[in-house]
């Protein structure tokens, strides 16, 4: 009886962790999107000080200032959600044993992210700092998402967990891991292209200034590395979509196809950005 109660309590604890981590991850995704709006609208220095904005908690009601201030406000809410997730995870023995490391890593990444956000302002939008800010944001998002998914998995009954493991096609998990790393690297490369103002150093596509294989020098090398990375990523996700068809688990099959459709759409948007002269929208 005691064992059954303990198992039920642990299941509930993992379920709450899953909800907290997933909600915080979604807020983190929103923060990344708003961060890109800050970048594309040139609002990065609309608040020239940190943590206040023009020396005030509530800044002047001007568009660029409000864009940057809203970005900071969401970051604060993400921090509160992360604090709640880490506190709940650390307070309970079962969740602490299984997820304590991920919770600690997420807190460390958040603190690093906040410091990089401050440095972005203090260093007047230094390209390396801005790109590092994006890189850590993506790692934090992935960590929160992993924490939520693992907690959700642990909140299921034992037989459900075993059935999921049996349904995994051989070799598919390493492929997803490779795709995750490649997606992160490609996003960081895209951030470097943007912060170094290299988006239109090759104003045409698929060639670069009329060359299929231009000299890999300076900003051209950065732009072409981003393009070659995109080609590799499309190939990897096409392979995952093909391999996922043999999965017994329907969500895995669906996710494999969805990932390929998303990377294809992303590639189309990337080409359109060049062709249209990188419009903000």
N, C-alpha and C positions, 0 to 999 in steps of 0.2 A: 504493500500500500504506500509506504514511504517512498519507494523507488519510483512508483508511478507518478506520485505527486511531484517528485524532483524532476522527472522527465518532462512533465507538463509545464512546470515553472521555467525550465531551461528553454523549452520550445517558445513560450511566451516572450522570454527575454531576447531570444534571437529574432523573433518576429518584430518586436519593438525596435531593435537595432536596425533591422532591414528597412523599416519605414523611415526612421530618422536619417539613415545614411543615404537612402534613395532620394528623399526630399532635398537633402543638402546637396547632393550631386546635381539635381535638376536646377537648383539655385546657382550652383557653380557653372553649369552650362549657360544659364542666362547671363551670368557675369562675364563669361568669355565673349558672348555675342555682343553685349553692351560695350565691352572693351574694344571690339572691332569697330563699333560705331564711333567711339571716342577717337580711334585712330583715323578712320576715313573722313570724319568731319573736321579733323584738325583741332580737336578739343583737348589734347593732351596737356596743354599748359594753360587751359582756361581758368584753372585754380592754381595760381603760381606758388602756393604754399601747401604744407601738409603737416598735420592731419586736418587743419581747418581749411576753409576755402575763402580767400580774401579776408582772412582773420575772423571769419564768422562760422557758426554752426549751420545757419541757413543763409546761403549765398544770394547775391543779386539775381533777380529773375531774368536771366539772359540765356538764350538757347545753348550756346556752347558751354557756358558755365554749368547749366543744369544737367547737360549730358555727362560731364565729368563728375559732378556732385552725385548724380544718380548712380554712376558706376561705383563710387566709394560707398554709397549707402547700401547697395546690394552686397558689396564685399563685407560690410559690417554684419549684415544679416546672415551671410554664409558663415562668418566666424561664430556667430551665436548658435547656428545649427550644428556646426562642427563641434563646438564645445559641449552641446547637449548630447551629441552622438558619442563623443569620447568619454564623457562622464558616465553615461549609462553603460557603455561597454566596460569601462574599468570598474564600475561598482559591483558588477555581478561576476561571480567566479567562472561560470561556464563561458560567457561571452569574452571575459578577459583572457582566458586561456587560449581561446580559438582566434580571437580578433584583436587582442591587445596590441600586437605589433603593428597591424595596419592602422589602428586608431592613433597610435603614437606617431607613425610616419605621416599620417594626414595632418596632424597638428603641426609637426615640424615643417611640412611643406607649406602650410598656411602662413606660418610666421615668416618663412623665407619669402613667400609671395607678397606679404604685406611690406616687408623691407624693400623688395624690388620695386613695388609700387611707389614707395616714398623716393627711392633713388631715381626712378623714372622722372619725377618732378625735379628733384634736386640736381640731377645731371642733365637737365634740359633735353629730355628725350634722346639720350645717347642710344644709337641703334643696338648696341650689344646689350644694354640694360633692358630696353624694350623687348627685344627678342627673348632674353632670359625670363622676363616677366611672363611672356606667353608660354614658354617651355615649361615652367614650373606650374602654371595654371592648368595645362593639359595633364601633367603628372598628377596633380591634386584631384582633378576630375576623375581620372582613371582609378586612382586609389579609392576615392569615395564610392565609385561605382562598383569596384571589386568588393569592397567591404559590405555594401548592401546586398550584392548578389550572393556572396558566401553566407551571410547571415540568413538570407531567405532560404538558401539551400539547407542550412543546418536546422531551420525551423520546421522542415518537413519531417514526416515519419521516416523511420529507418528504411523501410521497404521502398519508399519513393526515391530515396537517395541512391540506393543500390540499383534500381531500375534505370536511373539516369546514367550511372556509370556504365552499365552494360550496353546502353544504347549508343555510346560514343564510338564513331568510326575510327579505326586505327590511323594514326598520323594526322588527324584533323586538329587536335589540340595544339601541336607545335605550329601548324599552319596559321591558326588564329593568333598565336603568340607572335609569329613573324609579322603578320599583318598589323598587329597592334603597334609593334616597334616601328614598322615602316610608315604607318599613319602618323605617329608622333613626329618622326624625323621629317616627313613631308610637310607637316603643318609648321614646324619650326623653320624649315627652309623657306616656306611661304612668308613667314613673319620677317625673316632676314631680307627677303626680296623687297618687301614693303618698306621696312624701316630704313633700308639703304637706297630707297627710291630707284630700284632697278626694275620696276614693273614694265616699263616701256623701253628698256635698253635694247630689247629685241621687239620692234613694233609690228612684226609680222609673225605668222604661224602657218605651217609647221617649220618654216625656215627662220633663221635669225639674220636679219639684214640681208636676206637673199641667200644665205649659206646654210646648207644642211648640217654641217659640222664646223661651226665657227671656232676660231682660236679661243681656248678656255682661259681667258685673261680677265681680271678685274670683275666688274659687274656683269659682264657677259657670262663668265663662268658661273656666277651665282644664279643667274636666270636660267641658264641651260641645265645646271644641276637640278634645279626645281622641276624643269620639264622632264628630264630623264627619270627623276624620281617618280614623277606622275605616271610615266609609261610602265615602270616596274610595278608600281602599286596596282595599276589596272590589271596587269598580268597576274599578280599574286591573288587578287580578289576574284578574278575570273576562275582561277584554279580552285579557290575555296568554294565558289558557287557550284562548280562541277563536282567536287568531292562531297559537298554537303548533301547532294541529292541522294546519297546512299545512307543517310542518317535515319535511324528509326524514330528519332524525336522530331516531331513536326516543327517546333520552334527553331531547331537548328537548321533544318532545310530552308525554312522561310528566311532566317537571318542571313544565310549564305547568299541567297538570291538578292535580298534587300541591300546587303553591303555592296554587291557589284553594281546594282542600279544606282546607289548613292554615289559611288566613286565615278561612275560614268557621267552622272549629272554634274558632279563637281568638276570633271574634266571639261565638259561643255561650257560651264560657267567660266572656267579659267581661260579657255580660248576666246570666249565672248569678251572677257575683260580686256584682253589684248586688242582684239579687233575693234572694240568700241572706245579704246583709249582710257580704260580703267575708270568708268563712271562710279560714283560713290554707291549708288544702289546696288 
